[in-house]
């Protein structure tokens, strides 16, 4: 069975970012798959063979996003090898590389939601498009602008988002509205193969909570009707002409 490993190639130019690549091995034949992901030497962990999240908050956000994209690509590469093994047909490392290169680029969660909103607006469903954008803007504030790959969404992130919504003063139904929109978008991402359904909305509230009745009791209405009201005409308010 083929195997692969994520590796880092430093830049030959001092101070420049290096390149992340996958080393694929099958039947002692080695092939390299170079990615579009670039990091600095100190951001690579040789022990774990993965990205080290370090630096300023802005740089950490960039590295977190890069890491989530790498993880998505890793899953896709694993799926390619698994499919070929399941098919029980002869394949080479070149076949794996070719299949990988045909994959669509990893889309970010923010970008995916914006695309879905734009598609709804294009077909005249402005209300749905606005609902998607409102949910996205709320989620962006929660994430403090830090984007992620759709596959990086998990139940912990969604639970934290629900808690954040409530801490902002939103009632249960308002919080549920944002979560339902994100759940709909997440299901679309699953349908498009951008992630697998991990049931991440299972433990948050996405229903409709009963609201307190605002109508006054019938007995109070009857009491108001029986109140003795003055027969004199009230004087007009200042600045309002009477006719």
N, C-alpha and C positions, 0 to 999 in steps of 0.2 A: 504494500500500500504506500502511496505517495505521502510525503511529509513536507512541512514547510516551517520556516522560522522567520520572525521579523528581525531585521538587522539594520545597522546604522553605518553609513559611509560618510566619514568626515570630508569636508571640503578641502581641496588642495590649497585654497587661498586662505591665508590667515584671517580669522575674524568672520569668515563667511559661514552661513548655515550649511549643514550636511544634509544628506538625503536618506530617507527611510526606504527600505526595499524588502521584499520577501525573497527568501532563498528556498526554491522548490527542489526537492530531491525525489526521484523515482527510478528505481533499478540502477542506482549509482550514477544517474545522469542528473546534473545540476543545472538549473536555469534561474535567472534573476528576473524579478518583476519590480521595476522601479516605480515608486509612487510619486505623487505631486506634493508630498508632505516633507517639509524641511524644518529642522530644528538645530539648535546649537549643540556643541559637544557636551557642555555641562548639563544639558537637558536630557541626555541619554543615560539610562541606568544599565550598565553591563551585566549586573547581577540578575535583574529581572527581565532583561531584554525588552524593555519597554520605556515609554516616555516618563521622565521625571518632571512632576509639576512643581515649578519653582519660579522665582522672579517676582516682578510687580503684579498687582492684581490684574492688570490688563494682559500681561504676558501669561499669567496662569489661566485666564479665560481662553486665550488662544490655544494653549497647550491642552486644556480640557477638551475643547472642541476637536482638535487634531486627534487626541486619544480616542474620542468616541467614534470618529470617522475610521480610524485604523481598526478599531474593534468591529465595526460594521463590515469592513473589507475582509477582515479575518474570518468572520462568519460566512461570508460569501465564498471565500476560497475553500473553506471547510466543506461547504455544501457542494461545490463543484467536484471535489475529490470523492465525497460520499456518493454522489450520483453516479460517477463513473465506476466506482467499486460495486455499487448495487446492480448496475447494468451488466456486470460481468463480461465486459468487452475489453480488448486490448487498448491501452492508451499510453501516451508518452507525456513527458514533462511539457513538451511543446503544445500538446492538446490542452493541458491545464492552463498554460499561459494564454493561449488563444481564447479560451472560454472566459478567463478573467478579464481580458482586454475588451471583451464584448459587453461587459457589465456597464450599466449606466453609472455615472458618478454619484457618490454618496451625497444625498441632499440633506440640508440641515432642517431641523424642525421648524424654525422661524420661516425659512424660505418655502418649505412645503405648505405651511398654513397660508402664507401670502399668495402662493400659486392657486390654492383652492378657493380663496376669497375672490381672486381675479377671475377665475373661471365662472364662478356663480354670477358675478357682476356682468360678465360678458354675455350671458344668456338672459339677462334681465332680472335676475333674482338679487336685487340690490339689498333687500333686507337680510337675506342669508349671508351675503358677502360682508355686510356691516357687522353682523353677529360674530362671524369668524374673526374679523379684524379686532373687534372689541375684546374678545377672549384672548387673542394673541397679545394685544397691548398689555392686558392685565398680567399675562404670564411672563412677558418680557420684564415688567416692573418687578415681579417676584424674583426672577432670575438675575436681576440687575444687569440686563443686557447680555448675559452670557448664553450664547446659542448652544445647541447640542444636536446630535444626530437623532432621528426618530427612534432608533433602536436603543438609545441610551435612556429613554424614558422608563422609569420603573415605579413601583408602588410607593416607595419611600418619597420620591420626588412629588408625586401626586398628593400624598398625605400631607407633606409639608406645605404644598400649595394651598390645600384646603384650610389648613391651620392659619396660613398667612392671610387668606381672604377674610377669615373670621376676625383676625386681629386688626384688620383694617376697618372693622365695624360693619361688614356686610352681614345681612340676615341670612338665615339658612336657605331660603329660596333664591336669593340673589347669588349666593355662593354656588348653589346647585346649577344655576343657569350657565355660569362659566364652565363648570365641570362637565355638563352635558355637551356643550359645544366642543370641548377638547376631546371628549370621548368619541363623538361622531367623527372628528378629524383623525383620531388615532385609528379608528376602525377602517377609515379610508386608506391610511398608510399601510395597514395590515393587508388590505385587499391588493394594494399595489406592490407588495413584496418588500416594502421598506423596513419592516420589522415583523416580528411574530407576536401573536396575541398572548400576552403574559397576564391578562386579567388585572391590569394595574388600577382599574377604577372600581374594583370589587368592594373595597373597604372605605370608600368615601360616599357621601350622600349626594345622589343625583336625582332624587325624587321631588315631590311637591309636598311641603309641610303645610299643615292646616294653619290658617291665619285667624286671629281673633276677630269675632264679628264686631263691626263698627256700628250697626244699627241699634238705636235705643229701644228699650222694651215698649210694647204696645200700651201698657199702663201709663208710661211716662207721656206718650203721645196724647192720651185721653186727658191727662192732667193739664197739659199745656193748652188743649182746646178749651178747657173750662176756666182758664185764668181770666179774671176780670181785666180787660184792657181799657185804657183811657179813651174817651170819646173825642177829645180835642185832637186837632190835626197837628202833628209835630212840625216845628219850624224847620225850614230847609237848612242843610249844612252850609257853612260859610263857603262862598265862592260858587255855589250851585244855584242857578236861577230857578224859581218856581213858576209854573205856568198856570 
